[in-house]
């Protein structure tokens, strides 16, 4: 029984590590993911890598090709457009439900998440990782009270895919924006405004990110698949 548990833990560890590295761009879009090579990098057996790749293919963070193995999904403007549109659909629904189910503890968690986000700067390379974590947690806090674990899980998967695009784009610079002000305005709308206004701000927030990366595609800095 202990061996089964140990195998499961190793497989999960490899899955989490590989998932994070793909999202962060450690493996380039379109790059082939060779099992033996990854096993060597992580110092694990090939079975653990194969299981991790299979799990990631179910989340569309890895492409699986019959007879040709695995690869990191390519990036493309059309895919980016669909991703952001779908994210807006789902997250605005989740936000509406969360606001309808509001509780004092949910509101306090949002305030705390924004405070933690304020401690880091997104344009500081040394703080970027902490900012990314705090940023994700702030957006999770907004939706947390929606009442549907399924909806939260779908939103989280889409956020991972969006983060992959954002982090890949960082190599080409980012347009300056008032990131904290956007999040503060969003918090105030969620806590004190209408669901319609809060959802409009959330969509606007995501569309600004979409437009910044769209420019990189159109300028030829990001390759189309």
N, C-alpha and C positions, 0 to 999 in steps of 0.2 A: 504493500500500500504506500509506503514511504517513497518507493521508487517512482510510482505513478505521480505522486504529488510533486516530487522533485522535477520530473520531466515536464509537468504542466507549468511549473514555475519558470523553468528555463525557457520554454516556448513562449510564455507570456512576456518574459523579460526581453527576448529577442524581438518579439512583435512590437513592444513599446519603443524599443530603441530604434528599430528600423523605421517605424511609423514616424517618429520624431525627426529622424534624419532626412526622410523623404520630404516632409513638410518644410523643413528648414532649408532644403535645397542642397544638402550634402551630396545627394545623388541628383544629377542633372535631369531635367525633363527629356524623355525619350531614351535615357540611358538604359542599356540592358543590365538586368540584375542577375548576376551569375551566382548560383548557390554556393559553390565552393569558394569563390572569392569573398563573398559576404561572411561565410563561416570563418574564414581566416581572419578577416578584419575584427570580428566580434569574439573570436576565440571559442567558438561553439561547434557542435556537430551539424552536419548538413540537414538532418531531419528537423531540427528546431528551426532552421532558416526556411525550409520548405513549408512547414506549418505556418510560420509567420507570413510568408508570401501569399499563401492561400487565404488567410484571414484578411489580409490587406486588399487582395483582389476583390473580395466580397464588398469592401468599402469603396472600391474604385480608386484607391490610392496606388494600386499596382495593376498594370495591364497583364493579362495572362493570354499567351498565344499557344494554340495547339502545336505541338512539336517544336516550338521555338522558344519556350521558356517564358521569362517574365521581364517586364520593363517598367520604368517610371512613366506614367502617362505624360504625353506631350502637352504643351500648352497652346492655346489658340484663342483668338479674339471671340469667335462664336461661342466657344465653350465658356469663356469668362462671362460673356453677356448672359447666357442661360443660367449660369451659376448664381450670379447676382440677382437676377430676376426671381429665381426660385427662392433664394434666401429671403428676399423682401416679402414674398408671398407668405412663407411659413412663419417668419419671425414677427411680422405684424399681427398675424392671427394669434400667435403665442402671447405677444404683448397685450393684445386686447383682453385675452382670457386672464392673464396675470393681473391686469388692472381691475377687472371685474371681481376677482377673488382677493383683492388686496387685504393684507393683514399688517399689523404694526411691525412684526418681526421682519416681514418681507421688505417693507419700506426702510427699516433700519439697516438691513443688509445692503441695500442699494447705496445708501449714504456712505456706509463704511467702505464699500467697494470703490466708490469714486474717490474717497479720501486716500485709499491705498494707491490708486492710479495716479493721483496728484504727486506722489513722492518720486516718480520716475519720469525721465524724459525719453521720448521716442527717437529723438535725433542725436542721442548720446550713445555711441557704440557700446560703452561699458554698461549702460543701463538698459539697453534694448531688450535683452532677454527678460529682465524683471518687468519691464513695461509690457511686453507681449503677454506675460502671465496675468498681470493685473488688468490689462485691457480685456482679455478673454473672460476673466472672472466678473468684470463689471457687466459685460453683455449677458453672461449667464445669470447674474443676479436679477437683471431686468425681467427675464422670462421665467425665473424659477418657480413662480407661483401659478403657472398656467394650468396645472392640474393634470397634465398628460406627459408621463415619462416617455411615451413614444415620440411625441412632438419635440420634446427636449433633445432626445437622441438624434432625430433627423436634423434638427437645427445645429447640433454640435458637429455632425459629420460635414455639413455644408460649410460651417465655419472653418474646419480643418482644411478643406479644399480651397477656400478663399485665402486663408493664411498662406498656403503654398504659393499662390500667385503673388501675394503681397511681398513675401520674403524673396522670391526670385527677382521681383522688380527692384529690390533695394540695390542691386548691383549697378543699376543705371540711374541712381539718385531718386529723390522723391520731392514732389512739389510741396512747398511749405504750406501748412494749413493750421488753423486754430483748433487743434485736436482736443485739448482739454475743454475749451469753450463749448465745442460741439457736444461733448459728453455731459458737461454741466447743464447745458440747456435741455438735453434729453432727460436728465434726471429730474429737473424741475417740472418738465411737462408730464412726466410719468407720475410724479408725486402730487402735483397740484393742478394739472391741466386735464384736457379731455383725451380720450383714447385716440380720436382722430388726429389731434395735433401731435401727440406723442408718436404715432405711427408715421405721420408725414416727416417728422424730424429723423426718425430711424431710417426711413427710405432715403432721405436726402443725404444722411451720413454715409450710407453704403454707396450711393450713386457718385459721391465725390471720389471715393476710392476707385470705383469703376472707371470714371472718366480719366483719372490720373494714369491708370494702367492702360486704358484704351489708347491714349496718346503715344505711349511707348510702343505699342503694336503698330500703330499707323506710321510712326517714325522709323519703323524697321529695327528698333533696338531689341524687341522681343520677337523671337521667331514664331511664325505660324506653323502649326503642324500640317 
